[in-house]
Amino acid sequence: MAEKTEKKEMKFEEALKKLEEIVENLEEGDLSLDESMKRYEEGIRLSKLCSKRLEEAKKKIELLLKSGDGKLATKSLEDERDDEGA
């Protein structure tokens, strides 16, 4: 149970580094089947964690825009992309 909490609290960079290590270990092919399965499952959890962290960061990114009257406003990155595509 503590391991799951640890994974949720892990920083993106830590999770990505650990995921890279797991991929390297699996590619080497020196692990037993059981150990490979454990590492694979951990890699999937870390991959999901990284994806979640990236999605959270994406939602937080905002562009600071200056309106015609000189006031500053925020606009999400997704809104900016929608405006460019229209």
DSSP file (Angstrom, degrees, kcal/mol; ACC not computed):
  #  RESIDUE AA STRUCTURE BP1 BP2  ACC     N-H-->O    O-->H-N    N-H-->O    O-->H-N    TCO  KAPPA ALPHA  PHI   PSI    X-CA   Y-CA   Z-CA
    1    1 A M     >        0   0    0      0, 0.0     4,-1.6     0, 0.0     3,-0.3   0.000 360.0 360.0 360.0 -41.1    0.0    0.0    0.0
    2    2 A A  H  >  +     0   0    0      1,-0.2     4,-2.4     2,-0.2     5,-0.1   0.835 360.0  59.9 -63.9 -31.4    2.9    2.4    0.8
    3    3 A E  H  > S+     0   0    0      2,-0.2     4,-2.1     1,-0.2    -1,-0.2   0.893 103.1  50.1 -64.0 -39.9    4.3    1.6   -2.6
    4    4 A K  H  > S+     0   0    0     -3,-0.3     4,-2.0     2,-0.2    -1,-0.2   0.915 111.8  47.8 -64.6 -42.8    1.2    2.9   -4.4
    5    5 A T  H  X S+     0   0    0     -4,-1.6     4,-1.8     1,-0.2    -2,-0.2   0.903 110.0  53.5 -63.3 -40.8    1.3    6.1   -2.3
    6    6 A E  H  X S+     0   0    0     -4,-2.4     4,-0.8     1,-0.2    -1,-0.2   0.901 108.4  49.5 -61.3 -41.6    5.0    6.5   -3.1
    7    7 A K  H  < S+     0   0    0     -4,-2.1     3,-0.5     1,-0.2    -1,-0.2   0.889 109.5  51.3 -65.6 -39.9    4.3    6.2   -6.8
    8    8 A K  H  < S+     0   0    0     -4,-2.0    -1,-0.2     1,-0.2    -2,-0.2   0.836 113.9  44.3 -66.9 -32.3    1.5    8.8   -6.7
    9    9 A E  H  < S+     0   0    0     -4,-1.8    -1,-0.2    -5,-0.2    -2,-0.2   0.549  88.3 114.9 -89.3  -8.2    3.8   11.3   -4.9
   10   10 A M  S  < S-     0   0    0     -4,-0.8     2,-0.1    -3,-0.5    -3,-0.0  -0.360  70.9-115.8 -65.3 139.1    6.8   10.6   -7.2
   11   11 A K     >  -     0   0    0      1,-0.1     4,-2.5    -2,-0.1     5,-0.2  -0.357  23.7-112.0 -71.9 156.3    7.8   13.6   -9.3
   12   12 A F  H  > S+     0   0    0      1,-0.2     4,-2.8     2,-0.2     5,-0.2   0.918 116.8  51.1 -54.7 -48.2    7.6   13.3  -13.1
   13   13 A E  H  > S+     0   0    0      1,-0.2     4,-2.2     2,-0.2    -1,-0.2   0.878 111.0  48.2 -61.3 -39.5   11.3   13.3  -13.6
   14   14 A E  H  > S+     0   0    0      2,-0.2     4,-2.5     1,-0.2    -1,-0.2   0.922 112.9  48.0 -66.1 -44.3   11.8   10.5  -11.0
   15   15 A A  H  X S+     0   0    0     -4,-2.5     4,-2.5     1,-0.2    -2,-0.2   0.907 112.3  49.1 -63.9 -42.1    9.1    8.4  -12.6
   16   16 A L  H  X S+     0   0    0     -4,-2.8     4,-2.4    -5,-0.2    -1,-0.2   0.911 111.2  49.3 -65.3 -42.3   10.5    8.9  -16.1
   17   17 A K  H  X S+     0   0    0     -4,-2.2     4,-2.0    -5,-0.2    -2,-0.2   0.930 112.6  47.4 -62.0 -45.1   14.0    8.0  -15.0
   18   18 A K  H  X S+     0   0    0     -4,-2.5     4,-2.3     1,-0.2    -2,-0.2   0.897 111.1  52.2 -63.0 -40.5   12.7    4.8  -13.3
   19   19 A L  H  X S+     0   0    0     -4,-2.5     4,-2.5     1,-0.2    -1,-0.2   0.909 108.0  51.2 -62.3 -42.2   10.7    4.0  -16.4
   20   20 A E  H  X S+     0   0    0     -4,-2.4     4,-2.2     1,-0.2    -1,-0.2   0.892 109.4  50.7 -61.8 -39.8   13.8    4.4  -18.6
   21   21 A E  H  X S+     0   0    0     -4,-2.0     4,-2.5     2,-0.2    -2,-0.2   0.904 109.8  50.3 -63.7 -41.7   15.7    2.0  -16.3
   22   22 A I  H  X S+     0   0    0     -4,-2.3     4,-2.7     2,-0.2     5,-0.2   0.928 110.1  49.4 -63.4 -45.3   12.9   -0.6  -16.4
   23   23 A V  H  X S+     0   0    0     -4,-2.5     4,-2.5     1,-0.2    -1,-0.2   0.919 111.1  50.1 -60.0 -43.7   12.8   -0.4  -20.2
   24   24 A E  H  X S+     0   0    0     -4,-2.2     4,-1.7     2,-0.2    -1,-0.2   0.924 111.2  48.8 -60.6 -45.4   16.6   -0.8  -20.3
   25   25 A N  H  X>S+     0   0    0     -4,-2.5     4,-1.0     1,-0.2     5,-0.6   0.913 113.0  47.3 -60.9 -43.6   16.4   -3.9  -18.0
   26   26 A L  H  <5S+     0   0    0     -4,-2.7     3,-0.4     1,-0.2    -1,-0.2   0.886 110.1  52.5 -66.7 -38.5   13.6   -5.5  -20.1
   27   27 A E  H  <5S+     0   0    0     -4,-2.5    -1,-0.2     1,-0.2    -2,-0.2   0.820 100.8  61.6 -68.0 -30.3   15.5   -4.9  -23.3
   28   28 A E  H  <5S-     0   0    0     -4,-1.7    -1,-0.2    -5,-0.2    -2,-0.2   0.838  93.8-149.2 -64.9 -32.1   18.6   -6.5  -22.0
   29   29 A G  T  <5 +     0   0    0     -4,-1.0    -3,-0.1    -3,-0.4    -2,-0.1   0.637  60.6 118.4  76.4  14.9   16.6   -9.7  -21.6
   30   30 A D      < +     0   0    0     -5,-0.6     2,-0.2     2,-0.0    -4,-0.1   0.470  48.1  98.4 -92.4  -1.7   18.5  -11.0  -18.6
   31   31 A L  S    S-     0   0    0     -6,-0.3     2,-0.0    -5,-0.1     0, 0.0  -0.517  77.5-109.9 -87.2 152.6   15.5  -11.1  -16.2
   32   32 A S     >  -     0   0    0     -2,-0.2     4,-2.7     1,-0.1     5,-0.2  -0.275  35.7-104.9 -68.8 166.5   13.5  -14.1  -15.3
   33   33 A L  H  > S+     0   0    0      2,-0.2     4,-2.4     1,-0.2     5,-0.2   0.925 121.9  49.1 -60.0 -45.5    9.9  -14.2  -16.6
   34   34 A D  H  > S+     0   0    0      1,-0.2     4,-2.2     2,-0.2    -1,-0.2   0.925 113.5  45.7 -61.3 -45.4    8.5  -13.4  -13.2
   35   35 A E  H  > S+     0   0    0      1,-0.2     4,-2.6     2,-0.2    -1,-0.2   0.885 111.3  53.3 -66.7 -37.7   10.9  -10.4  -12.7
   36   36 A S  H  X S+     0   0    0     -4,-2.7     4,-2.6     1,-0.2    -1,-0.2   0.906 109.1  49.1 -61.5 -42.0   10.1   -9.2  -16.2
   37   37 A M  H  X S+     0   0    0     -4,-2.4     4,-2.6     2,-0.2    -2,-0.2   0.908 111.1  49.5 -65.5 -41.5    6.4   -9.3  -15.5
   38   38 A K  H  X S+     0   0    0     -4,-2.2     4,-2.3     2,-0.2    -2,-0.2   0.933 113.8  45.6 -61.9 -45.5    6.9   -7.4  -12.3
   39   39 A R  H  X S+     0   0    0     -4,-2.6     4,-2.6     2,-0.2    -2,-0.2   0.894 111.7  52.5 -66.1 -39.3    9.0   -4.8  -14.0
   40   40 A Y  H  X S+     0   0    0     -4,-2.6     4,-2.2     2,-0.2    -2,-0.2   0.936 110.2  47.7 -61.0 -46.9    6.5   -4.5  -16.9
   41   41 A E  H  X S+     0   0    0     -4,-2.6     4,-2.1     1,-0.2    -2,-0.2   0.900 112.7  48.8 -61.8 -41.4    3.6   -3.9  -14.5
   42   42 A E  H  X S+     0   0    0     -4,-2.3     4,-2.6     1,-0.2    -1,-0.2   0.898 109.6  53.5 -64.6 -39.2    5.6   -1.3  -12.7
   43   43 A G  H  X S+     0   0    0     -4,-2.6     4,-2.5     2,-0.2    -2,-0.2   0.884 106.9  51.0 -62.3 -39.4    6.5    0.3  -16.0
   44   44 A I  H  X S+     0   0    0     -4,-2.2     4,-2.3     2,-0.2    -1,-0.2   0.925 110.8  48.7 -63.9 -44.5    2.9    0.5  -17.0
   45   45 A R  H  X S+     0   0    0     -4,-2.1     4,-2.2     1,-0.2    -2,-0.2   0.920 113.5  46.7 -61.0 -43.6    2.0    2.2  -13.6
   46   46 A L  H  X S+     0   0    0     -4,-2.6     4,-2.8     2,-0.2    -2,-0.2   0.882 109.9  53.7 -66.7 -38.1    4.9    4.7  -14.1
   47   47 A S  H  X S+     0   0    0     -4,-2.5     4,-2.4     2,-0.2    -1,-0.2   0.916 110.1  47.0 -62.0 -43.5    3.8    5.3  -17.7
   48   48 A K  H  X S+     0   0    0     -4,-2.3     4,-2.5     2,-0.2    -2,-0.2   0.895 111.4  51.8 -64.2 -40.2    0.3    6.2  -16.5
   49   49 A L  H  X S+     0   0    0     -4,-2.2     4,-2.7     2,-0.2    -2,-0.2   0.929 110.4  48.0 -62.3 -45.5    1.7    8.4  -13.8
   50   50 A C  H  X S+     0   0    0     -4,-2.8     4,-2.5     1,-0.2    -2,-0.2   0.919 111.9  49.6 -61.5 -43.9    3.9   10.3  -16.3
   51   51 A S  H  X S+     0   0    0     -4,-2.4     4,-2.3     2,-0.2    -1,-0.2   0.904 111.6  49.0 -61.4 -41.4    1.0   10.7  -18.7
   52   52 A K  H  X S+     0   0    0     -4,-2.5     4,-2.5     2,-0.2    -2,-0.2   0.928 111.1  49.2 -64.2 -45.4   -1.2   12.0  -15.8
   53   53 A R  H  X S+     0   0    0     -4,-2.7     4,-2.3     1,-0.2    -2,-0.2   0.900 111.6  49.5 -61.8 -40.9    1.5   14.5  -14.7
   54   54 A L  H  X S+     0   0    0     -4,-2.5     4,-2.5     2,-0.2    -1,-0.2   0.900 110.7  49.8 -64.9 -40.4    1.9   15.7  -18.3
   55   55 A E  H  X S+     0   0    0     -4,-2.3     4,-1.9     2,-0.2    -2,-0.2   0.904 110.5  50.2 -64.8 -41.3   -1.9   16.2  -18.6
   56   56 A E  H  X S+     0   0    0     -4,-2.5     4,-1.2     1,-0.2    -2,-0.2   0.912 111.8  48.0 -62.4 -41.8   -2.0   18.1  -15.4
   57   57 A A  H  X S+     0   0    0     -4,-2.3     4,-1.2     1,-0.2     3,-0.4   0.905 108.3  54.7 -65.8 -40.9    0.8   20.3  -16.5
   58   58 A K  H  < S+     0   0    0     -4,-2.5     3,-0.4     1,-0.2    19,-0.3   0.893 106.9  51.0 -58.6 -41.0   -0.8   20.9  -19.9
   59   59 A K  H  < S+     0   0    0     -4,-1.9    -1,-0.2     1,-0.2    -2,-0.2   0.787 109.1  51.8 -68.5 -26.8   -4.0   22.1  -18.1
   60   60 A K  H  < S+     0   0    0     -4,-1.2     2,-0.3    -3,-0.4    -1,-0.2   0.695  84.3 102.7 -84.3 -18.8   -2.0   24.5  -16.0
   61   61 A I     <  +     0   0    0     -4,-1.2    16,-1.5    -3,-0.4     2,-0.4  -0.485  49.1 172.7 -70.2 126.1   -0.2   26.2  -18.9
   62   62 A E  E     -A   76   0A   0     -2,-0.3     2,-0.5    14,-0.2    14,-0.2  -0.976  28.3-131.6-132.8 148.1   -1.8   29.5  -19.7
   63   63 A L  E     -A   75   0A   0     12,-3.4    12,-1.9    -2,-0.4     2,-0.6  -0.838  19.9-134.2 -98.1 135.3   -0.7   32.2  -22.0
   64   64 A L  E     -A   74   0A   0     -2,-0.5     2,-0.4    10,-0.2    10,-0.2  -0.793  29.0-173.3 -91.3 121.5   -0.7   35.7  -20.7
   65   65 A L  E     -A   73   0A   0      8,-3.0     8,-3.0    -2,-0.6     2,-0.6  -0.879  20.9-139.0-118.4 146.8   -2.4   38.1  -23.1
   66   66 A K  E     -A   72   0A   0     -2,-0.4     6,-0.2     6,-0.2     5,-0.1  -0.920  23.7-143.5-105.4 121.6   -2.6   41.8  -23.1
   67   67 A S    >   -     0   0    0      4,-3.2     3,-2.0    -2,-0.6     6,-0.0  -0.234  30.9 -95.5 -78.7 171.7   -6.1   43.1  -24.1
   68   68 A G  T 3  S+     0   0    0      1,-0.3    -1,-0.1     2,-0.1    -2,-0.0   0.783 123.6  54.7 -58.0 -30.9   -6.7   46.2  -26.2
   69   69 A D  T 3  S-     0   0    0      2,-0.1    -1,-0.3     1,-0.0     3,-0.1   0.304 122.0-103.1 -89.6  10.3   -7.3   48.3  -23.1
   70   70 A G  S <  S+     0   0    0     -3,-2.0     2,-0.2     1,-0.3    -2,-0.1   0.400  78.4 133.2  88.4  -3.3   -3.9   47.3  -21.6
   71   71 A K        -     0   0    0     -5,-0.1    -4,-3.2     1,-0.1     2,-0.4  -0.517  54.9-123.4 -81.1 149.3   -5.3   44.8  -19.0
   72   72 A L  E     +A   66   0A   0     -6,-0.2     2,-0.3    -2,-0.2    -6,-0.2  -0.739  32.5 176.3 -92.7 140.4   -3.7   41.5  -18.7
   73   73 A A  E     -A   65   0A   0     -8,-3.0    -8,-3.0    -2,-0.4     2,-0.4  -0.937  22.7-127.8-136.7 159.3   -5.8   38.4  -19.1
   74   74 A T  E     -A   64   0A   0     -2,-0.3     2,-0.4   -10,-0.2   -10,-0.2  -0.844  20.5-176.7-109.8 149.9   -5.1   34.7  -19.1
   75   75 A K  E     -A   63   0A   0    -12,-1.9   -12,-3.4    -2,-0.4    -2,-0.0  -0.993  29.0-113.7-143.2 134.9   -6.0   32.2  -21.8
   76   76 A S  E  >  -A   62   0A   0     -2,-0.4     4,-1.9   -14,-0.2   -14,-0.2  -0.294  24.6-118.8 -68.4 155.1   -5.5   28.5  -21.7
   77   77 A L  H  > S+     0   0    0    -16,-1.5     4,-2.1   -19,-0.3     5,-0.2   0.869 115.4  55.2 -60.2 -38.4   -3.1   27.0  -24.2
   78   78 A E  H  > S+     0   0    0    -17,-0.3     4,-2.2     1,-0.2    -1,-0.2   0.892 105.9  51.3 -64.0 -40.0   -5.9   24.9  -25.7
   79   79 A D  H  > S+     0   0    0      1,-0.2     4,-2.2     2,-0.2    -1,-0.2   0.899 108.8  51.9 -62.1 -40.5   -8.0   28.0  -26.3
   80   80 A E  H  X S+     0   0    0     -4,-1.9     4,-1.9     1,-0.2    -2,-0.2   0.903 109.2  49.3 -63.4 -42.2   -5.1   29.6  -28.1
   81   81 A R  H  X S+     0   0    0     -4,-2.1     4,-2.0     1,-0.2    -1,-0.2   0.901 109.3  52.7 -63.6 -41.0   -4.7   26.5  -30.3
   82   82 A D  H  X S+     0   0    0     -4,-2.2     4,-1.2     1,-0.2    -2,-0.2   0.902 108.5  50.5 -61.0 -41.5   -8.4   26.6  -31.1
   83   83 A D  H  < S+     0   0    0     -4,-2.2    -1,-0.2     1,-0.2    -2,-0.2   0.880 110.8  49.0 -64.2 -38.6   -8.1   30.3  -32.2
   84   84 A E  H  < S+     0   0    0     -4,-1.9    -1,-0.2     1,-0.2    -2,-0.2   0.847 111.2  49.8 -69.5 -34.2   -5.2   29.5  -34.5
   85   85 A G  H  <        0   0    0     -4,-2.0    -1,-0.2     1,-0.2    -2,-0.2   0.702 360.0 360.0 -77.8 -20.2   -7.0   26.6  -36.1
   86   86 A A     <        0   0    0     -4,-1.2    -1,-0.2    -3,-0.2    -2,-0.2   0.460 360.0 360.0 -80.1 360.0  -10.2   28.6  -36.8
